[in-house]
Structures are given as structure tokens and as C-alpha cells.
């Protein structure tokens, strides 16, 4: 079970890649399990774009939806909360309690577009301050998929001595042109909604729900695969036996996407979506290290497990191979895995027995090596 | 309870030669059998490269650090002198560029163990001479049209190539019928006739 929502006010101003600092940053986080006497059993879980700190437990107390990784994190699970002290914090720029464009500025007004543009490294800097404030010097593991995987890579690049095991899943060391393109479609959909009001919709008491829903619909397609869509929906019609010769949701896939879009706007802030997608677009770990990805990993002396999924076209296996090859060149003790599946990018959140068996084997061996009981 | 499976003689030789705590790269590590033995019995810091995804998955599930990779293409990624020892077990005959592979191993590791089937074994010779067929033997079990072996060699051939790659021959272990003969310091003519396979120990 989750403890009640927890928020830590960072003890110092947060320096930002874009210049300047952000003062009075709140980080909302959840923990499970107990930190051992050596403070050596901490696992940091990094969440993806639209997920949050409610990794496991009966239900997400804010959204009322299921938590997002209960099959991996929990008592007796792969990341066993009886064994590890598990931490997950809402990312900087998010809308689940951590400071972001929907939170209030020092004058008590919603930040909106006056919130500074942030990066993946800024998110990790905020996480690192939280982890340090919790009294942890070295994380046993940092794990995350998609944008969470970017944070994992940033952790071992900027804080190599503070991580024993890194597990970047279904991710990339830089955002591709295609990924930036999809994000731009989403942002333009939000900004084209008249209710967006130049980002100041919260003061007006409204939300650009239509624009954000379209953004979510476009993004959701990239999380699935052609074959999975075909298998689940095909050309099946929604509650009708023939096309209506109109623009209602004739097809099941249309109805499904509309539902994905409309349920998303209830739980996510449109400006947060702009800021977080921007942070992902700016992510290019090699560029931040003189153009050499291997240089980003050169100081990391822990173990890494890089996992990709065969039908993921959002962060395809080639992106993971690039990460693995750079780690080999940097002398990192790396394992790499490409899981055969037709479930696309979202496979990292789903039941994939080979993936889970590998996670389990990797973590168990690393825990044995480090004497975690 | 069943008795533990006996260790393959070539693995036994490698295990007895790896000092405690050495770093070892197994190229073409399959399902990780040798890596697990090296880790558990020699406390070696082991890593592997394997072409088949099923093999990689099996290794990672055992907690072994293994990446998917192709010996012909991916050995060049590893830094110079990255390992105390490299192992290439029953793999070189399936590579496209055996000389390149041996040169890369020489660059990466200070010592190497390389094993391969002997194409000059007497059964192989007789199969061609008397049966006029591409040999199918205990050491070469696949038919000519299904085998993955593209660069078969004899012990003498391999010795030449190893020297071309700037390796020195430290020991030759002839392997036949699940047993290893006493090591020699170079290939003898009778070994080239009687060994089904060989394990070469190479030093820089």
C-alpha cells in the first residue's frame, strides 16, 4: 500500500540547464519498503512522460486508475519491496505534485508559460537532491522505461558514482527527428485549442481539453504497433453493422483513441505536456559529451542492462543497440536484451515473461554481488 | 538428486587456467554454460557476446553480463586490453573473417582459448576419399547444406593463422571422444590426424 502523498521542498535552489535557478521546488514522491542499515538497497524508479510516482499499490489515489507497474514492483515482485527501498518521484515540470507549469509561482498565480523550460538533466538534478535528502549516497539501481530510461542514462552520465546498476528500458540516448515531429504535432494541437489561451488557461478556470486529447491520440499510436492494432481492432466497427457514411467513430480504433484522449485530459495538465515533451526533444546525451556517447558512460563503473522490444518503433531496438555499443566501448559491464513482441513501445509496461525473467536475473545477481539480503 | 553433469574437457582445461578474479570475455557464449562456471568456480569477472537472442536471454536470466553481437563486426567495439582472457569456443569456423577475429581478440585480451573442429581428422579424410561425401561426423554433425560452418580448418591451418594474427602458441590440447589428450606445445602430425577437435591456448 502507498503511504499518503509526500512532498519534499528541495533544500536549495535548483540550477537549470536553460540558465538561472528555480527556487522553492517541491518534489512529490512515494517510497515503498525500508532502507537497510547500510543504506545500500535503494532503487529509484523513473517514470515515463505521462506516468507518475504511483508505481505500485492497489490504486493511484489521485487518478483512481490502476498503478502503472504493480507486476514488477511490490512485495514478492521482481523489485521486491520487502527487500529494496523503492523511490519514485514525479518529474520536474509534472502535474502530480512536483513543481511544474500548473503549480503556483511565489505570487500565488499558476506559472503557466512563465515556468522555465526544463531538461532531462534538470529532472535528474531534482531527483538527486531528493535522494540525497533521504540520506542515500549510492542507489543500488536506477530503472525506467521510455523517458524514464533517458533519466537512467542521465543519472549514470552525470552521477556515475551514485549508481550501482542502471536499467534503461525501451529508450534512446537522443530523441530522433521522428519523435520530435510527433511531439510537435501534439504541442501544436494543444496550442491550437482556443481554450489554451497562450498557456494562461488555469487563471481563466478552463482547460484546453480538445487539443490535449488530440495530442494524446497521436502519441498513443506511437506507443503501439501496427500488428498489435491490427490484432486488437482490425477494421472492426464500433456498435454498428455498417459504416454510417459520416464522421462518427465508425471504427473501434477510432472509439478507442477518442477514449484514450478524453480520459487523459482529466488527469494531465496541458502545459506540463508541452514542457515534458520539450525536455525529451532536447535530450541528446552524446551532444552533451563532446559528440561521443561512450564519453557519457566513461566514468560509470556499475552494471547496466539495456532492454528493447522488437516492435517498438517509438524507441526502436537500434536506439538501444547504440546505447549498448557505447557502453561496451566505455568498458561498462553491460547486458543487452531485445525482447520479441508485437506489443510495441508499451511492452515495457506489460506482461512480457522473457523481459521479466531477465530483469529478475540481472537484479538478483547484482544484489548478491553487493550483499543485499 | 542427480549427479552434476560432467564438465566438458575443453571447459575443464579453461577453468584450470583462469586465475581467480580474472576478467574473461567469451565470444559466442551460447547459453552461458562456461561463463557461469568461470563465475562460480574462478570468481572471474565474466562477460559474453552471443549472436542468438535466445542465448543472450538465457544468459541475462542467469545474471550474466552478455550482449547480443556478431564476432565479425562487434569485437572492434571493445577497448584495447579490456580483458585478461578471451574465449572463442567452437565459433571461429562460423565467422566470415577468421583472421580479423583473431586479430581483434589479440587486441582485446592478453591470452586466448580457441577451440574448433578439426577438418583433417581421419574420419573426415576417409569420408571424402572412400564415401565421396561431405563428412558428417561426431565433431561435424550437420549436413553440408545445413551447417553454419563456412571456414573449416585443420590444426596446422589454425596454427598458421594464429601466428599471422601475432599470437604465440602456448599449448595445443587435442580433443577426441569427450576426452582431452595431454597438451603439446605445437601441433604434431598425429594430432592433426586423430583429434576430432582442438583447443589452442594462445598468448600475446
Interface residues (C-beta under 8 A of the other chain):
Chain A: X303 X305 X321 X324 X325 X328 X329 X331 X333 X334 X335 X336 X337 X338 X339 X340 X354 X357 X358 X360 X361 X362 X364 X365 X366 X368
Chain B: X45 X47 X53 X56 X57 X59 X60 X61 X62 X63 X64 X65 X66 X67 X68 X74 X77 X78 X79 X82
